[in-house]
């Protein structure tokens, strides 16, 4: 009677395990001692596109996306053999060629001789990752112009400092302020002002390389970080081009607007050894351009005294 009861208990557990295997939302892969697939569940087909007949007897490497190097798989198998378990994010390729990011959990099932099967559980987290990336992007970019916002600008400016110090390079910070922008809002309306800001952002972005950064700090205030510079005059060339483009007419839905821009330039390391100092000096150069008649750029020159604009602005 005890043996019958034990057999019934095991049969019941097997039925439950079978039901879980068949109905699980995660893909389940079972491999033998030679790492050949011996069983998959219906969710495996739904997630990967492969039917059981197409994968039986094959190595799970058929799912590889090519995004991971050999070191990644060496670490995976090393951890699995040492601890008997591994889990983490992995990029796999769907049968149709699409690449998905998945959370993979692998467990080693020894048969007593140190060699046995492996059970892998795959959960497609592509949509979750896309949602996370979108939230991260929105948190770091200006909603109107799609440029990096002040938060991302600060991060990139610090990165520029770190890179310049490490490799003994120079870089430039350009602070940009639009002239008479308020008049556009007052005469043509705020939608026209928004449209102008988008166009101004596009014009400034067209002046720089992909490695550079154009950011909107707020209102009509922008900043440009020029990295990988080889000569001081590169910043001046970019500023000349940006001033010229910003001064061209803006053909908006509500009418044509004519504004200009002022740019202040500060160079590392000549004009600042830290972020605060470099920004302050670039601001002072920009205000010097405004006081000199607008529609211009200025390169910072050391101050004679105090915080007032006393130095020559070239």
Secondary structure, DSSP 4 states (H G I P E B T S, - for coil): -HHHHHHHHHHHHHHHHHHHHHH-SSEEEEE-TTSBEEEE-HHHHHHH---HHHHTTSBGGGGB-S-S-HHHHHHHHHHHHHHSEEEEEEEEE-TTS-EEEEEEEEEEEE-SSS-EEEEEEEEE-HHHHHHHHHHHHHHHB-TTT-SB-HHHHHHHHHHHHHHHHHHT-EEEEEEEEEETHHHHHHHH-HHHHHHHHHHHHHHHHTTS-TTSEEEEEETTEEEEEEEEESSTHHHHHHHHHHHHHHTS-EEETTEEE--EEEEEEEEETTT-SSHHHHHHHHHHHHHHHHHTTSS-EEE----SSTTSS-S---
